[in-house]
Amino acid sequence: MTNTVHIPVLTQELMALLNPVINGVYLDATLGGGGHTRELLDRLGPEGVVIAMDRDEEALERAAIEINDPRVRYVHGSFSDMADKVMALGYHGIDGIIMDLGLSMTQMKDESRGFSFNSKEPLDMRMDRDLPLTAGEIVNKWSERDIEKILREYGEERKALQIAREIVRQRKRERIETCLQLAAIVERVYRKRGRTHPATKTFQALRIAVNDELNQLSEGLSNALKILKKGGRLCVITYHSLEDRIVKRFILAAERQEGSLVRLNKKPIVPLRDEQRRNPSSRSAKLRGAEKL
Ligand SMILES: C[S@@+](CC[C@H](N)C(=O)[O-])C[C@H]1O[C@@H](n2cnc3c(N)ncnc32)[C@H](O)[C@@H]1O
């Protein structure tokens, strides 16, 4: 495996929005490479706590070695269970929650995880290796119709039907084992390459399906409301429009219908041009924040 370091995104903007209190209790629900957790620790006093959660055990193991700080409590699991996990640790009110969605660069570049188009490894894409479904199972076992549906809904892929058809045609000849094989099938449908790889949307769709990402997000947001203290802040960074729509609607509904949250920013905060240049994977990031009433 490679050792690519994840560059944290929108860090200063996130910290400004979170506005940590010196000895507060915070949940970093997407620890990843630990960049945001480290920034938070720098701002907290000796009694401060960061509950650092990830559904990827490898991320937790790496961070536990690299961030050697008694103020951090590591938790394995999905943020859709954050309320139970946090309460099981004995915390009942949280001062702030960070959700920085999607994948870390470390996961993306680790070929054995099967997220990257260039990987000769099996199509896996599970963030948590305990999950039952892999991308390989979807492309080799699901019906053409179901594959088309996820490509259209989760990938917003305009050639969903043609790609699903080609996948089913190819798998009759031989099982589609690797990421490279799938990328080549999509390339054949597209014929020519633009600036982004033609398989980008297909890979995004499969990843969302394998990890049930949109349902996890909705449940994670509802959980966040349960454990935030009055005045506590929820900050979410999304990387594509499906996620951003869920976050935006959730915050608006909580503000207008229940009166339980108030938006901290009406328009999403996006990375400055300089950050986008230094870290191209930050380009699609959008940060939204809300305060518990
Ligand atoms: C973009 S990275 C976070 C990077 C981190 N903020 C940093 O500064 O290094 C996203 C992380 O969230 C994790 N993740 C994604 N969905 C999750 C979920 N439902 N529950 C817990 N962790 C999740 C991924 O495994 C990945 O490690």
The ligand as a Gaussian input file, in Angstrom:
#p B3LYP/6-31G(d) Opt

LIG

0 1
 C      -12.272000      13.355000       3.567000
 S      -11.761000      12.165000       4.710000
 C      -11.588000      13.087000       6.191000
 C      -10.272000      13.785000       6.275000
 C      -10.011000      14.438000       7.621000
 N      -10.950000      15.481000       7.896000
 C       -8.602000      14.984000       7.689000
 O       -8.444000      16.188000       7.914000
 O       -7.660000      14.216000       7.518000
 C      -13.223000      11.291000       5.036000
 C      -13.096000      10.192000       6.083000
 O      -14.412000       9.916000       6.551000
 C      -14.578000       8.540000       6.701000
 N      -16.012000       8.281000       6.567000
 C      -16.764000       8.372000       5.460000
 N      -18.030000       8.042000       5.732000
 C      -18.083000       7.767000       7.062000
 C      -19.121000       7.382000       7.949000
 N      -20.362000       7.168000       7.521000
 N      -18.825000       7.232000       9.245000
 C      -17.555000       7.425000       9.705000
 N      -16.528000       7.759000       8.904000
 C      -16.790000       7.935000       7.600000
 C      -13.731000       7.924000       5.618000
 O      -13.382000       6.601000       5.965000
 C      -12.537000       8.882000       5.569000
 O      -11.507000       8.426000       6.396000

